[in-house]
Amino acid sequence: MDAAQAGKLAQKVGAQFHSGDNLEVISRPEVDAVIVSTSEGEHLAPVLAAIKLGKPVLVEKPIALNLADADRIIAAADKAGVSLRVGYSRRYKERYLIAKEQVVQGRVGKIVGAGARVYNSRSQALAMLGRNPHATPVVDALTYYVDLMNWLLAGTPLAEVYARGQKGVLKAAGYDADDVSWAILTYADGTVVNLGVSYALPAKYPALGHAARVEVLGTEGVIILDDDHTDQLMYTEKGIPHVYLPDHTVNMVFLQSGTPGDWALGEFWGPITNETRAWLDHLSMGRPCALATPQEARIALEATLAIEHSIATGRAVTLPLAQ
Ligand SMILES: NC(=O)c1ccc[n+]([C@@H]2O[C@H](COP(=O)([O-])OP(=O)(O)OC[C@H]3O[C@@H](n4cnc5c(N)ncnc54)[C@H](O)[C@@H]3O)[C@@H](O)[C@H]2O)c1
């Protein structure tokens, strides 16, 4: 970890202490809960360290980049009896939370099908792949919508995945990742879900995170969620910073398309705020929270790996995946 960067951040937010050593921070007696939001391939060591010290953990999605690491984390948490949750921030984006409530209230009836697709610019995909070539748009981004569907379907197991992809600019940049991936997921009760992702739109595309559309089809109702943010346009000659990419600006932006949320008047608003507050209320007051369990996160990881496998082999893939 970069100690100088940690120092700068500490000064900015008025932190009581900082260090370039994860373990030193996690071990401090006044630290009683740990959020791991390191890059995708760097979750394992800090999560295991916190579990070993008996401290509850919120780790950002994906729980890991392979099933073996996910299983190590789950086994360690079970053995230590430590609370572990995984941050899939779509669950705490209000439009999805409210959709979940409609499903829970039975207003759409039995879900028989659904669709979701998410678009983003190649600038973010290239940053993700640059950190870890296994953090593909499917494993790292479509995973939110796999988790969302699994959450809405309340534990109905996924039975089969069939997917197709097409390579383009991401491959030209040296990565074994598709520009476009489309998948059909069939659940054990026959529910069919169509999921798609393209994180290869032009570098200055106005989405600064997720531009999405989600549709839920039930026997007694239907939910259509236009989450592209095309209704929140801003253009400025001054340039708008990207939420993740330090040197990236765009002139046209879909406001509120950044996945974690947005700063406004000195406060951070949005899914990550809601999610963090729900987790802290859960820990401190025992309130229920909707954050993914590690088992749910493993299921989402397995589904995304199955999608990649189906694209690579051209065949339908039956779950569970052989390890
Ligand atoms: N929930 C959301 O809305 C959301 C949005 C984006 C990313 N994410 C997830 O959050 C995680 C981080 O994503 P990001 O885009 O911020 O990544 P990033 O790589 O831009 O930032 C991660 C930070 O962790 C630091 N870091 C990396 N390895 C470390 C280590 N071993 N020890 C300590 N610090 C380390 C990096 O220096 C960097 O400051 C990923 O798992 C990603 O998938 C979630």
The ligand as a Gaussian input file, in Angstrom:
#p B3LYP/6-31G(d) Opt

LIG

0 1
 N      -19.762000      -0.619000      -4.937000
 C      -19.395000       0.186000      -5.915000
 O      -20.113000       1.077000      -6.331000
 C      -18.045000      -0.034000      -6.505000
 C      -17.599000       0.790000      -7.508000
 C      -16.328000       0.599000      -8.007000
 C      -15.541000      -0.408000      -7.527000
 N      -16.007000      -1.238000      -6.592000
 C      -15.178000      -2.310000      -6.061000
 O      -14.365000      -1.719000      -5.053000
 C      -13.039000      -2.295000      -5.080000
 C      -12.034000      -1.204000      -5.379000
 O      -12.322000      -0.634000      -6.646000
 P      -11.683000       0.740000      -7.093000
 O      -12.266000       1.072000      -8.407000
 O      -11.781000       1.741000      -5.986000
 O      -10.181000       0.233000      -7.235000
 P       -8.807000       1.067000      -7.261000
 O       -7.756000       0.082000      -7.608000
 O       -8.982000       2.299000      -8.073000
 O       -8.668000       1.554000      -5.775000
 C       -8.410000       0.685000      -4.745000
 C       -7.463000       1.338000      -3.725000
 O       -6.904000       0.272000      -2.995000
 C       -5.481000       0.467000      -2.919000
 N       -4.868000      -0.852000      -2.838000
 C       -4.652000      -1.744000      -3.822000
 N       -4.073000      -2.865000      -3.331000
 C       -3.940000      -2.662000      -1.995000
 C       -3.433000      -3.449000      -0.930000
 N       -2.964000      -4.681000      -1.138000
 N       -3.466000      -2.918000       0.289000
 C       -3.964000      -1.691000       0.533000
 N       -4.466000      -0.901000      -0.433000
 C       -4.440000      -1.382000      -1.677000
 C       -5.112000       1.197000      -4.179000
 O       -3.913000       1.923000      -3.986000
 C       -6.310000       2.134000      -4.357000
 O       -6.153000       3.306000      -3.606000
 C      -13.112000      -3.380000      -6.135000
 O      -13.422000      -4.616000      -5.534000
 C      -14.223000      -2.925000      -7.050000
 O      -14.807000      -3.986000      -7.774000
 C      -17.245000      -1.053000      -6.059000

